[in-house]
Amino acid sequence: MNYDRGKVPWHTLSEYELAPFGPQELHAFVGRWFNAGSLKGKGEALQRVLDRNFALSHAAHNPLRATLTCLPHEEAPVTETTRRVDLYARVLRGLAQQAWKKNPLHPTDPHVDDVLRLLIPVARRLFERSPGGNLFANSALITAIRTVPDWPLPLVLFRKLSE
């Protein structure tokens, strides 16, 4: 998706699209995600939610959005009232706190909120430069950070979080 074919060195290239999950495949995906002993109950709870929340279940038929449904459910329950935008916010917060790292930031660490506040103007600047793009060089990201008012603080924060 969104690649420059001219930079791919092969003469032939097969392209694939992810097929949407059917209801049984979605249940199997969630079941496999939460198949460990103590997590099994979480998986069953999420499956019940998906059975009751049509909009969320419909969105989760896309494998990427199914992943974005399971990730936040690991931390706190996804419920019948959860909206897709709520999932995105929870995943973004987890990324900002670097939840995948060995020593992530605590969820209440003020740096998490700083990163989230920084992302809005940075994303706006990147979008303004390339509305159809979603892949940016590190230099473009640094330039976008530097154009945020009071940019030295965000750049120091960016360095701290990228350590």
DSSP file (Angstrom, degrees, kcal/mol; ACC not computed):
  #  RESIDUE AA STRUCTURE BP1 BP2  ACC     N-H-->O    O-->H-N    N-H-->O    O-->H-N    TCO  KAPPA ALPHA  PHI   PSI    X-CA   Y-CA   Z-CA
    1    1 A M              0   0    0      0, 0.0     0, 0.0     0, 0.0     0, 0.0   0.000 360.0 360.0 360.0 131.5    0.0    0.0    0.0
    2    2 A N        +     0   0    0      1,-0.2     2,-0.3   131,-0.0   132,-0.2   0.908 360.0 140.3  56.0  51.7    1.2    3.4   -0.9
    3    3 A Y        -     0   0    0      5,-0.0     2,-0.8     3,-0.0    -1,-0.2  -0.822  58.9-111.2-120.1 162.2    4.6    2.4   -2.3
    4    4 A D    >   -     0   0    0     -2,-0.3     3,-2.0     1,-0.2     4,-0.3  -0.836  21.5-159.3 -94.4 108.2    6.7    3.5   -5.2
    5    5 A R  G >  S+     0   0    0     -2,-0.8     3,-1.5     1,-0.3    -1,-0.2   0.813  88.5  65.8 -57.9 -32.2    6.7    0.6   -7.7
    6    6 A G  G 3  S+     0   0    0      1,-0.3    -1,-0.3    -3,-0.1    -2,-0.0   0.695  97.5  54.6 -64.5 -19.3    9.8    2.0   -9.4
    7    7 A K  G <  S+     0   0    0     -3,-2.0    -1,-0.3     2,-0.0    -2,-0.2   0.467  83.9  96.0 -94.8  -2.4   11.8    1.4   -6.2
    8    8 A V    <   -     0   0    0     -3,-1.5     5,-0.0    -4,-0.3    -5,-0.0  -0.801  66.3-152.1 -88.6 122.8   10.9   -2.3   -6.0
    9    9 A P        +     0   0    0      0, 0.0     2,-0.2     0, 0.0    -1,-0.1   0.565  62.9  95.3 -77.4  -7.8   13.8   -4.2   -7.7
   10   10 A W        -     0   0    0      1,-0.1    -2,-0.1     2,-0.0     3,-0.0  -0.569  66.5-143.3 -88.1 147.6   11.8   -7.3   -8.9
   11   11 A H  S    S+     0   0    0     -2,-0.2     2,-0.4     1,-0.1    -1,-0.1   0.874  90.2  40.0 -74.0 -37.9   10.4   -7.5  -12.4
   12   12 A T        -     0   0    0      2,-0.0     2,-0.4     0, 0.0    -1,-0.1  -0.889  69.4-177.7-113.6 146.1    7.2   -9.3  -11.3
   13   13 A L        -     0   0    0     -2,-0.4     2,-0.5    -3,-0.0    -5,-0.0  -0.984  15.8-148.8-144.7 127.4    5.3   -8.4   -8.2
   14   14 A S        -     0   0    0     -2,-0.4     2,-0.4     2,-0.0    -2,-0.0  -0.840  15.4-159.5 -96.8 133.1    2.2  -10.0   -6.7
   15   15 A E        -     0   0    0     -2,-0.5     2,-0.3     2,-0.0    -2,-0.0  -0.906   8.1-170.3-113.5 142.4   -0.1   -7.7   -4.8
   16   16 A Y        -     0   0    0     -2,-0.4     2,-0.4     3,-0.0    -2,-0.0  -0.938  12.7-150.5-130.1 150.5   -2.6   -8.9   -2.2
   17   17 A E        -     0   0    0     -2,-0.3     2,-0.4     0, 0.0    -2,-0.0  -0.930  33.0-107.6-114.5 146.3   -5.5   -7.4   -0.3
   18   18 A L        -     0   0    0     -2,-0.4     3,-0.1     1,-0.0    -2,-0.0  -0.593  33.4-131.8 -72.2 126.6   -6.5   -8.6    3.1
   19   19 A A        -     0   0    0     -2,-0.4    -1,-0.0     1,-0.1     2,-0.0  -0.569  28.8-106.3 -75.7 141.5   -9.8  -10.4    2.8
   20   20 A P        -     0   0    0      0, 0.0     2,-0.2     0, 0.0    42,-0.2  -0.355  34.6-109.2 -67.9 149.6  -12.3   -9.3    5.4
   21   21 A F        -     0   0    0     40,-3.8    -3,-0.0    39,-0.1     0, 0.0  -0.553  24.8-140.7 -74.2 139.9  -13.0  -11.7    8.3
   22   22 A G     >  -     0   0    0     -2,-0.2     4,-2.6     1,-0.1     5,-0.2  -0.440  39.5 -90.9 -83.2 173.7  -16.3  -13.4    8.4
   23   23 A P  H  > S+     0   0    0      0, 0.0     4,-2.1     0, 0.0     5,-0.2   0.896 128.4  46.3 -56.3 -42.7  -18.0  -13.8   11.8
   24   24 A Q  H  > S+     0   0    0      2,-0.2     4,-2.4     1,-0.2     5,-0.1   0.895 112.6  50.3 -68.5 -38.2  -16.4  -17.1   12.6
   25   25 A E  H  > S+     0   0    0      2,-0.2     4,-2.6     1,-0.2    -1,-0.2   0.892 109.6  51.0 -66.3 -38.8  -13.0  -15.9   11.4
   26   26 A L  H  X S+     0   0    0     -4,-2.6     4,-2.6     2,-0.2     5,-0.2   0.927 111.1  48.0 -63.3 -44.1  -13.3  -12.8   13.7
   27   27 A H  H  X S+     0   0    0     -4,-2.1     4,-2.7    -5,-0.2    -2,-0.2   0.904 112.2  49.7 -62.5 -39.9  -14.2  -15.0   16.6
   28   28 A A  H  X S+     0   0    0     -4,-2.4     4,-2.5     2,-0.2    -2,-0.2   0.908 110.2  50.9 -64.8 -40.7  -11.2  -17.3   15.8
   29   29 A F  H  X S+     0   0    0     -4,-2.6     4,-2.4     2,-0.2    -2,-0.2   0.947 113.5  43.9 -60.6 -49.8   -8.9  -14.3   15.6
   30   30 A V  H  X S+     0   0    0     -4,-2.6     4,-2.1     1,-0.2    -2,-0.2   0.911 113.1  52.8 -62.6 -42.1  -10.0  -13.0   19.0
   31   31 A G  H  < S+     0   0    0     -4,-2.7    -1,-0.2    -5,-0.2    -2,-0.2   0.895 111.8  44.7 -61.1 -40.8   -9.9  -16.5   20.5
   32   32 A R  H >< S+     0   0    0     -4,-2.5     3,-1.2     1,-0.2    -1,-0.2   0.870 109.7  56.1 -71.3 -35.6   -6.3  -16.9   19.3
   33   33 A W  H 3< S+     0   0    0     -4,-2.4     3,-0.3     1,-0.3    -2,-0.2   0.920 119.5  31.2 -60.3 -43.2   -5.3  -13.5   20.5
   34   34 A F  T 3< S+     0   0    0     -4,-2.1     9,-0.4     1,-0.2    -1,-0.3  -0.210  82.3 123.3-109.1  41.0   -6.4  -14.2   24.0
   35   35 A N    <   +     0   0    0     -3,-1.2    -1,-0.2     8,-0.1     5,-0.1   0.629  41.1 105.4 -82.1 -11.8   -5.7  -17.9   24.1
   36   36 A A  S >> S-     0   0    0     -3,-0.3     4,-1.4    -4,-0.1     3,-0.7  -0.361  85.6-104.8 -68.2 150.7   -3.4  -17.9   27.1
   37   37 A G  G >4 S+     0   0    0      1,-0.3     3,-0.7     2,-0.2     4,-0.4   0.853 116.1  35.5 -42.1 -60.7   -5.0  -19.2   30.4
   38   38 A S  G 34 S+     0   0    0      1,-0.2     4,-0.3     2,-0.1    -1,-0.3   0.718 118.8  52.5 -74.4 -19.5   -5.6  -16.0   32.3
   39   39 A L  G <> S+     0   0    0     -3,-0.7     4,-1.9     1,-0.2     3,-0.5   0.594  83.4  88.1 -90.1 -11.2   -6.5  -14.1   29.1
   40   40 A K  H <X S+     0   0    0     -4,-1.4     4,-2.3    -3,-0.7     5,-0.2   0.884  86.3  52.9 -57.1 -40.9   -9.1  -16.5   27.9
   41   41 A G  H  > S+     0   0    0     -4,-0.4     4,-2.3    -3,-0.2    -1,-0.3   0.862 106.4  53.8 -62.5 -35.8  -11.9  -14.8   29.8
   42   42 A K  H  > S+     0   0    0     -3,-0.5     4,-2.4    -4,-0.3    -1,-0.2   0.905 108.2  49.9 -64.3 -40.8  -10.9  -11.5   28.2
   43   43 A G  H  X S+     0   0    0     -4,-1.9     4,-2.4    -9,-0.4    -2,-0.2   0.915 110.7  48.5 -63.8 -43.3  -11.2  -13.0   24.8
   44   44 A E  H  X S+     0   0    0     -4,-2.3     4,-2.0     2,-0.2    -1,-0.2   0.891 111.2  51.1 -64.3 -38.9  -14.7  -14.5   25.6
   45   45 A A  H  X S+     0   0    0     -4,-2.3     4,-2.1     2,-0.2    -2,-0.2   0.914 110.4  48.7 -64.6 -42.2  -15.8  -11.1   26.9
   46   46 A L  H  X S+     0   0    0     -4,-2.4     4,-2.7     1,-0.2    -2,-0.2   0.892 108.6  53.6 -65.6 -38.3  -14.6   -9.3   23.8
   47   47 A Q  H  X S+     0   0    0     -4,-2.4     4,-1.6     2,-0.2    -1,-0.2   0.898 108.1  50.1 -62.7 -39.1  -16.4  -11.9   21.6
   48   48 A R  H  X S+     0   0    0     -4,-2.0     4,-1.1     2,-0.2    -1,-0.2   0.911 110.4  50.5 -63.4 -41.4  -19.6  -11.2   23.5
   49   49 A V  H >X S+     0   0    0     -4,-2.1     4,-2.5     1,-0.2     3,-0.8   0.931 109.3  50.2 -61.6 -45.4  -19.1   -7.4   23.0
   50   50 A L  H 3< S+     0   0    0     -4,-2.7    -1,-0.2     1,-0.3     7,-0.2   0.809 107.0  55.4 -65.1 -28.7  -18.6   -8.0   19.3
   51   51 A D  H 3< S+     0   0    0     -4,-1.6    -1,-0.3    -5,-0.2    -2,-0.2   0.780 117.8  35.1 -70.3 -26.1  -21.8  -10.0   19.2
   52   52 A R  H << S+     0   0    0     -4,-1.1     2,-0.9    -3,-0.8    -2,-0.2   0.691 107.5  66.0-101.9 -22.7  -23.7   -7.1   20.7
   53   53 A N     X  -     0   0    0     -4,-2.5     4,-2.8     1,-0.2     5,-0.2  -0.804  59.3-177.6-107.3  92.6  -22.0   -4.0   19.1
   54   54 A F  H  > S+     0   0    0     -2,-0.9     4,-3.1     1,-0.2     5,-0.2   0.901  80.0  50.8 -59.7 -45.0  -22.7   -4.2   15.4
   55   55 A A  H  > S+     0   0    0      1,-0.2     4,-2.1     2,-0.2    -1,-0.2   0.917 114.6  43.3 -61.5 -44.0  -20.7   -1.1   14.4
   56   56 A L  H  > S+     0   0    0      2,-0.2     4,-2.3     1,-0.2    -1,-0.2   0.912 115.2  49.1 -68.5 -42.0  -17.6   -2.3   16.3
   57   57 A S  H  < S+     0   0    0     -4,-2.8     4,-0.4    -7,-0.2    -2,-0.2   0.915 111.0  50.4 -62.7 -43.3  -18.0   -5.9   15.0
   58   58 A H  H >< S+     0   0    0     -4,-3.1     3,-1.1    -5,-0.2    -1,-0.2   0.912 111.9  47.7 -61.7 -42.5  -18.4   -4.6   11.4
   59   59 A A  H >< S+     0   0    0     -4,-2.1     3,-1.5     1,-0.2     6,-0.3   0.883 105.6  59.5 -64.8 -38.0  -15.3   -2.5   11.7
   60   60 A A  T 3< S+     0   0    0     -4,-2.3    -1,-0.2     1,-0.3     6,-0.2   0.499  79.8  85.5 -74.1  -2.3  -13.3   -5.5   13.2
   61   61 A H  T <  S+     0   0    0     -3,-1.1   -40,-3.8    -4,-0.4    -1,-0.3   0.698  75.9  80.5 -70.4 -16.3  -14.0   -7.5   10.0
   62   62 A N  S <> S-     0   0    0     -3,-1.5     4,-2.3   -42,-0.2     5,-0.2  -0.803  88.1-135.1 -84.5 127.4  -10.9   -5.8    8.7
   63   63 A P  H  > S+     0   0    0      0, 0.0     4,-1.9     0, 0.0    -1,-0.1   0.847 103.1  51.4 -56.2 -36.9   -7.8   -7.6   10.1
   64   64 A L  H  > S+     0   0    0      1,-0.2     4,-2.2     2,-0.2     5,-0.2   0.940 112.2  45.6 -65.4 -44.8   -6.0   -4.3   11.0
   65   65 A R  H  > S+     0   0    0     -6,-0.3     4,-0.6     2,-0.2    -1,-0.2   0.804 108.3  57.3 -70.2 -26.7   -9.1   -3.0   12.9
   66   66 A A  H >X S+     0   0    0     -4,-2.3     4,-2.1    -6,-0.2     3,-0.6   0.910 108.1  48.0 -64.5 -40.4   -9.5   -6.4   14.6
   67   67 A T  H 3X S+     0   0    0     -4,-1.9     4,-2.6     1,-0.2    -2,-0.2   0.919 108.9  53.0 -62.8 -43.3   -6.0   -5.9   15.9
   68   68 A L  H 3< S+     0   0    0     -4,-2.2    -1,-0.2     1,-0.2    -2,-0.2   0.590 110.1  50.2 -71.1  -8.8   -6.8   -2.4   17.0
   69   69 A T  H <X S+     0   0    0     -3,-0.6     4,-1.0    -4,-0.6    -1,-0.2   0.811 112.3  44.6 -90.6 -40.1   -9.8   -3.8   18.9
   70   70 A C  H  X S+     0   0    0     -4,-2.1     4,-1.2     2,-0.2    -2,-0.2   0.892 104.4  63.5 -72.2 -39.9   -7.8   -6.5   20.7
   71   71 A L  H >X S+     0   0    0     -4,-2.6     3,-1.0     1,-0.2     4,-0.7   0.938 108.2  37.9 -54.1 -55.6   -4.8   -4.3   21.7
   72   72 A P  H >> S+     0   0    0      0, 0.0     4,-2.5     0, 0.0     3,-0.7   0.811 108.4  64.8 -69.7 -24.7   -6.8   -1.9   23.9
   73   73 A H  H 3< S+     0   0    0     -4,-1.0    -2,-0.2     1,-0.2    -3,-0.1   0.766  92.5  64.2 -66.9 -22.9   -8.9   -4.8   25.3
   74   74 A E  H << S+     0   0    0     -4,-1.2    -1,-0.2    -3,-1.0    -3,-0.1   0.883 112.0  34.4 -63.0 -37.5   -5.7   -6.2   26.8
   75   75 A E  H << S-     0   0    0     -3,-0.7    -2,-0.2    -4,-0.7    -1,-0.1   0.911 135.9  -2.2 -85.5 -47.3   -5.4   -3.2   29.0
   76   76 A A  S  < S-     0   0    0     -4,-2.5    -1,-0.3     0, 0.0    -2,-0.0  -0.992  89.9 -83.6-148.2 146.2   -9.0   -2.3   29.8
   77   77 A P        -     0   0    0      0, 0.0     2,-0.5     0, 0.0    -4,-0.1  -0.170  28.7-139.1 -58.6 136.7  -12.3   -3.9   28.6
   78   78 A V        -     0   0    0     -9,-0.1     2,-0.2    -5,-0.1   -29,-0.1  -0.823  34.5-164.5 -84.4 132.4  -13.8   -2.9   25.3
   79   79 A T    >   -     0   0    0     -2,-0.5     3,-1.5   -30,-0.1    -6,-0.0  -0.575  36.5 -92.4-118.1 178.3  -17.6   -2.7   26.0
   80   80 A E  T 3  S+     0   0    0      1,-0.3   -24,-0.1    -2,-0.2    -2,-0.0   0.737 125.7  51.0 -61.9 -22.6  -20.8   -2.5   24.1
   81   81 A T  T 3  S+     0   0    0      2,-0.1    -1,-0.3   -28,-0.0     2,-0.2   0.462  81.9 117.8 -95.6  -1.8  -20.6    1.3   24.2
   82   82 A T    <   -     0   0    0     -3,-1.5     2,-0.3     4,-0.1   -26,-0.2  -0.460  50.8-154.7 -68.9 133.7  -17.0    1.5   22.9
   83   83 A R    >>  -     0   0    0     -2,-0.2     4,-1.6     1,-0.1     3,-0.5  -0.700  27.6-110.9-104.7 161.1  -16.8    3.3   19.5
   84   84 A R  H 3> S+     0   0    0     -2,-0.3     4,-2.2     1,-0.3     5,-0.2   0.895 119.2  55.9 -57.9 -41.1  -14.1    2.9   16.9
   85   85 A V  H 3> S+     0   0    0      1,-0.2     4,-2.1     2,-0.2    -1,-0.3   0.845 103.6  55.5 -62.1 -32.5  -12.7    6.3   17.6
   86   86 A D  H <> S+     0   0    0     -3,-0.5     4,-2.2     2,-0.2    -1,-0.2   0.895 106.5  50.8 -65.0 -39.4  -12.3    5.3   21.3
   87   87 A L  H  X S+     0   0    0     -4,-1.6     4,-2.7     2,-0.2     5,-0.2   0.935 109.1  50.3 -62.5 -45.9  -10.2    2.3   20.2
   88   88 A Y  H  X S+     0   0    0     -4,-2.2     4,-2.8     1,-0.2     5,-0.2   0.912 110.6  49.5 -60.4 -42.9   -8.0    4.5   18.1
   89   89 A A  H  X S+     0   0    0     -4,-2.1     4,-2.3     1,-0.2    -1,-0.2   0.904 112.3  48.1 -63.3 -40.7   -7.5    6.9   21.0
   90   90 A R  H  X S+     0   0    0     -4,-2.2     4,-2.1     2,-0.2    -2,-0.2   0.896 113.0  47.1 -68.1 -39.7   -6.6    4.1   23.3
   91   91 A V  H  X S+     0   0    0     -4,-2.7     4,-2.4     2,-0.2    -2,-0.2   0.925 112.3  50.6 -65.9 -43.8   -4.2    2.5   20.8
   92   92 A L  H  X S+     0   0    0     -4,-2.8     4,-2.5    -5,-0.2    -2,-0.2   0.905 109.7  50.3 -60.9 -42.2   -2.5    5.9   20.2
   93   93 A R  H  X S+     0   0    0     -4,-2.3     4,-2.0     2,-0.2    -1,-0.2   0.911 109.6  51.3 -62.6 -41.9   -2.2    6.5   24.0
   94   94 A G  H  <>S+     0   0    0     -4,-2.1     5,-2.6     1,-0.2     6,-0.2   0.887 110.8  48.2 -62.4 -39.3   -0.5    3.0   24.3
   95   95 A L  H ><5S+     0   0    0     -4,-2.4     3,-1.1     3,-0.2    -2,-0.2   0.904 110.0  52.3 -66.3 -40.3    1.9    3.9   21.5
   96   96 A A  H 3<5S+     0   0    0     -4,-2.5    -2,-0.2     1,-0.3    -1,-0.2   0.848 110.1  47.5 -65.5 -33.1    2.7    7.2   23.1
   97   97 A Q  T 3<5S-     0   0    0     -4,-2.0     8,-2.3    -5,-0.2    -1,-0.3   0.470 112.7-124.5 -86.0   0.8    3.4    5.5   26.4
   98   98 A Q  T X 5 +     0   0    0     -3,-1.1     3,-1.9    -4,-0.2    -3,-0.2   0.926  41.9 174.5  60.3  48.3    5.6    3.0   24.5
   99   99 A A  T 3 <S+     0   0    0     -5,-2.6    -4,-0.1     1,-0.3    -1,-0.1   0.693  70.5  63.4 -62.0 -20.5    3.6    0.1   25.9
  100  100 A W  T 3  S+     0   0    0     -6,-0.2    -1,-0.3    -5,-0.1    -2,-0.1   0.642  87.7  91.9 -79.5 -13.2    5.6   -2.4   23.7
  101  101 A K  S <  S-     0   0    0     -3,-1.9    -4,-0.0     1,-0.1     0, 0.0  -0.328  87.6-114.9 -81.5 163.3    8.9   -1.5   25.4
  102  102 A K  S    S+     0   0    0      1,-0.3    -1,-0.1    -2,-0.1    -3,-0.0   0.884 114.2  28.8 -62.9 -39.5   10.4   -3.4   28.3
  103  103 A N  S    S-     0   0    0     -5,-0.1    -1,-0.3     3,-0.0     3,-0.1  -0.672  85.9-176.7-122.5  75.5   10.0   -0.3   30.5
  104  104 A P        -     0   0    0      0, 0.0    -6,-0.2     0, 0.0    -5,-0.1  -0.232  35.2 -93.7 -69.6 161.8    7.1    1.7   29.2
  105  105 A L        -     0   0    0     -8,-2.3    -8,-0.0     1,-0.1    -4,-0.0  -0.432  48.0 -99.7 -67.0 149.1    6.0    5.1   30.6
  106  106 A H    >   -     0   0    0      1,-0.1     3,-2.5    -2,-0.1     6,-0.2  -0.472  32.6-115.9 -67.3 143.2    3.4    4.9   33.3
  107  107 A P  T 3  S+     0   0    0      0, 0.0    -1,-0.1     0, 0.0    -2,-0.1   0.768 116.7  48.5 -54.9 -26.1   -0.1    5.7   31.8
  108  108 A T  T 3  S+     0   0    0      4,-0.1    -2,-0.1     3,-0.0     5,-0.0   0.393  79.2 126.5 -95.6   4.6   -0.3    8.8   34.0
  109  109 A D    X>  -     0   0    0     -3,-2.5     3,-1.6     1,-0.2     4,-0.8  -0.430  63.8-134.9 -60.7 129.4    3.2   10.0   33.1
  110  110 A P  H 3> S+     0   0    0      0, 0.0     4,-2.0     0, 0.0    -1,-0.2   0.739 100.5  70.1 -62.2 -21.2    2.8   13.6   31.9
  111  111 A H  H 3> S+     0   0    0      1,-0.2     4,-2.6     2,-0.2     5,-0.2   0.828  91.3  59.8 -64.9 -29.7    5.1   12.9   28.9
  112  112 A V  H <> S+     0   0    0     -3,-1.6     4,-2.2    -6,-0.2    -1,-0.2   0.942 107.5  44.5 -62.3 -46.4    2.3   10.7   27.4
  113  113 A D  H  X S+     0   0    0     -4,-0.8     4,-2.5     2,-0.2    -2,-0.2   0.876 111.2  54.7 -65.3 -36.6    0.0   13.7   27.3
  114  114 A D  H  X S+     0   0    0     -4,-2.0     4,-2.1     2,-0.2    -2,-0.2   0.923 108.6  48.2 -61.4 -44.4    2.8   15.9   25.9
  115  115 A V  H  X S+     0   0    0     -4,-2.6     4,-2.0     1,-0.2    -2,-0.2   0.929 111.9  49.1 -62.3 -44.9    3.3   13.5   23.1
  116  116 A L  H  X S+     0   0    0     -4,-2.2     4,-0.9     1,-0.2    -1,-0.2   0.894 111.6  48.8 -63.7 -39.6   -0.4   13.3   22.3
  117  117 A R  H  < S+     0   0    0     -4,-2.5     3,-0.2     1,-0.2    -1,-0.2   0.849 111.6  51.0 -67.0 -33.1   -0.7   17.1   22.3
  118  118 A L  H  X S+     0   0    0     -4,-2.1     4,-1.8     1,-0.2    -2,-0.2   0.845  99.8  64.4 -70.8 -34.7    2.4   17.3   20.0
  119  119 A L  H  X S+     0   0    0     -4,-2.0     4,-3.0     1,-0.2     5,-0.3   0.827  93.0  62.0 -62.3 -32.9    1.0   14.8   17.5
  120  120 A I  H  X S+     0   0    0     -4,-0.9     4,-2.2    -3,-0.2    -1,-0.2   0.970 110.3  35.3 -63.0 -56.3   -2.0   17.1   16.5
  121  121 A P  H  > S+     0   0    0      0, 0.0     4,-2.2     0, 0.0    -1,-0.2   0.865 118.9  52.4 -67.5 -31.9    0.0   20.0   15.1
  122  122 A V  H  X S+     0   0    0     -4,-1.8     4,-2.4     2,-0.2     5,-0.2   0.945 111.2  46.1 -67.0 -46.2    2.7   17.7   13.7
  123  123 A A  H  X S+     0   0    0     -4,-3.0     4,-2.6     1,-0.2     5,-0.2   0.898 111.5  53.2 -61.6 -39.9    0.1   15.5   11.9
  124  124 A R  H  X S+     0   0    0     -4,-2.2     4,-2.5    -5,-0.3    -1,-0.2   0.923 110.1  47.2 -61.3 -44.0   -1.6   18.7   10.6
  125  125 A R  H  X S+     0   0    0     -4,-2.2     4,-1.7     2,-0.2    -2,-0.2   0.910 113.2  47.8 -65.5 -41.8    1.7   20.0    9.2
  126  126 A L  H  X S+     0   0    0     -4,-2.4     4,-1.9     1,-0.2    -1,-0.2   0.905 112.8  49.2 -65.1 -40.3    2.5   16.7    7.5
  127  127 A F  H  < S+     0   0    0     -4,-2.6    -2,-0.2     1,-0.2    -1,-0.2   0.904 108.1  53.5 -65.2 -41.4   -1.0   16.4    6.1
  128  128 A E  H  < S+     0   0    0     -4,-2.5    -1,-0.2     1,-0.2    -2,-0.2   0.874 111.3  46.6 -61.6 -36.6   -0.8   20.0    4.7
  129  129 A R  H  < S+     0   0    0     -4,-1.7    -1,-0.2     1,-0.2    -2,-0.2   0.854 135.1   9.8 -72.9 -35.4    2.5   19.1    2.9
  130  130 A S    ><  -     0   0    0     -4,-1.9     3,-1.8    -5,-0.1    -1,-0.2  -0.627  63.9-179.8-149.2  82.0    1.2   15.8    1.5
  131  131 A P  T 3  S+     0   0    0      0, 0.0    -1,-0.1     0, 0.0    -3,-0.1   0.788  88.1  44.0 -57.6 -29.5   -2.6   15.2    1.9
  132  132 A G  T 3  S+     0   0    0     -5,-0.1     2,-0.2     2,-0.0    -5,-0.1   0.457  98.7  96.2 -93.8   0.0   -2.4   11.8    0.2
  133  133 A G    <   +     0   0    0     -3,-1.8    -3,-0.1    -7,-0.2     3,-0.1  -0.498  34.3 168.0 -92.9 157.9    0.7   10.6    1.9
  134  134 A N        +     0   0    0     -2,-0.2     2,-0.4     1,-0.2    -1,-0.1   0.184  64.8  75.9-145.8  13.4    1.2    8.5    5.0
  135  135 A L        +     0   0    0   -132,-0.0     2,-0.4  -133,-0.0    -1,-0.2  -0.971  58.8 176.3-130.9 116.9    4.9    7.7    4.8
  136  136 A F        -     0   0    0     -2,-0.4     2,-0.0    -3,-0.1   -10,-0.0  -0.941  29.6-116.3-126.5 142.1    7.3   10.5    5.8
  137  137 A A     >  -     0   0    0     -2,-0.4     4,-1.9     1,-0.1     3,-0.4  -0.338  32.3-112.8 -67.8 154.8   11.1   10.7    6.1
  138  138 A N  H  > S+     0   0    0      1,-0.2     4,-2.7     2,-0.2     5,-0.2   0.870 118.9  57.7 -56.2 -38.1   12.5   11.3    9.6
  139  139 A S  H  > S+     0   0    0      1,-0.2     4,-2.4     2,-0.2    -1,-0.2   0.877 104.7  50.7 -62.8 -37.1   13.7   14.7    8.4
  140  140 A A  H  > S+     0   0    0     -3,-0.4     4,-2.3     2,-0.2    -1,-0.2   0.886 110.8  49.4 -66.9 -38.0   10.1   15.7    7.5
  141  141 A L  H  X S+     0   0    0     -4,-1.9     4,-2.3     2,-0.2    -2,-0.2   0.935 111.6  47.5 -65.3 -46.6    9.0   14.6   10.9
  142  142 A I  H  X S+     0   0    0     -4,-2.7     4,-2.5     1,-0.2    -2,-0.2   0.906 111.7  51.2 -61.7 -41.9   11.7   16.6   12.6
  143  143 A T  H  X S+     0   0    0     -4,-2.4     4,-1.3     1,-0.2    -1,-0.2   0.921 109.9  49.6 -60.9 -43.9   10.9   19.7   10.5
  144  144 A A  H  < S+     0   0    0     -4,-2.3     4,-0.3     1,-0.2    -2,-0.2   0.889 111.2  49.4 -63.0 -39.0    7.2   19.3   11.4
  145  145 A I  H >< S+     0   0    0     -4,-2.3     3,-1.4     1,-0.2    -1,-0.2   0.913 108.4  53.6 -65.0 -42.0    8.1   19.1   15.1
  146  146 A R  H 3< S+     0   0    0     -4,-2.5     5,-0.3     1,-0.3    -1,-0.2   0.752 102.3  58.4 -67.1 -23.1   10.4   22.2   14.8
  147  147 A T  T 3< S+     0   0    0     -4,-1.3    -1,-0.3    -3,-0.2    -2,-0.2   0.542  82.2 102.2 -84.9  -5.1    7.5   24.3   13.3
  148  148 A V  S X  S-     0   0    0     -3,-1.4     3,-0.9    -4,-0.3   -30,-0.0  -0.604  91.5 -96.6 -73.5 135.2    5.3   23.7   16.3
  149  149 A P  T 3  S+     0   0    0      0, 0.0    -1,-0.1     0, 0.0    -2,-0.1  -0.228 113.4  17.1 -52.4 141.2    5.3   26.8   18.6
  150  150 A D  T >  S+     0   0    0     -4,-0.1     3,-1.2     1,-0.1    -3,-0.1   0.874  84.2 171.7  61.5  38.9    7.9   26.4   21.4
  151  151 A W  T <>  +     0   0    0     -3,-0.9     4,-2.5    -5,-0.3     5,-0.2   0.722  60.0  71.0 -57.9 -27.9    9.5   23.6   19.3
  152  152 A P  H 3> S+     0   0    0      0, 0.0     4,-2.3     0, 0.0    -1,-0.2   0.914  98.3  51.5 -58.6 -37.7   12.6   23.1   21.5
  153  153 A L  H <> S+     0   0    0     -3,-1.2     4,-2.5     1,-0.2    -2,-0.2   0.959 111.5  45.2 -62.7 -50.3   10.5   21.5   24.3
  154  154 A P  H  > S+     0   0    0      0, 0.0     4,-3.1     0, 0.0    -1,-0.2   0.888 112.2  52.7 -60.8 -35.4    8.8   19.0   21.9
  155  155 A L  H  X S+     0   0    0     -4,-2.5     4,-2.4     2,-0.2    -2,-0.2   0.901 109.8  47.9 -67.1 -38.7   12.1   18.2   20.3
  156  156 A V  H  X S+     0   0    0     -4,-2.3     4,-2.4    -5,-0.2    -1,-0.2   0.923 113.6  48.3 -63.9 -42.8   13.6   17.5   23.8
  157  157 A L  H  X S+     0   0    0     -4,-2.5     4,-2.5     2,-0.2    -2,-0.2   0.915 109.6  52.5 -61.8 -43.7   10.6   15.4   24.5
  158  158 A F  H  X S+     0   0    0     -4,-3.1     4,-1.6     1,-0.2    -2,-0.2   0.912 110.1  48.3 -59.7 -43.4   10.9   13.6   21.2
  159  159 A R  H  < S+     0   0    0     -4,-2.4     4,-0.4     1,-0.2    -1,-0.2   0.921 110.5  51.8 -63.7 -42.9   14.6   12.7   22.0
  160  160 A K  H >< S+     0   0    0     -4,-2.4     3,-0.9     1,-0.2    -2,-0.2   0.922 113.0  44.4 -58.9 -44.9   13.6   11.5   25.5
  161  161 A L  H 3< S+     0   0    0     -4,-2.5    -1,-0.2     1,-0.2    -2,-0.2   0.735 109.8  54.9 -75.9 -21.9   10.9    9.2   24.1
  162  162 A S  T 3<        0   0    0     -4,-1.6    -1,-0.2     1,-0.2    -2,-0.2   0.418 360.0 360.0 -92.1   3.9   13.0    7.8   21.2
  163  163 A E    <         0   0    0     -3,-0.9    -1,-0.2    -4,-0.4    -2,-0.1   0.497 360.0 360.0 -67.1 360.0   15.9    6.7   23.6
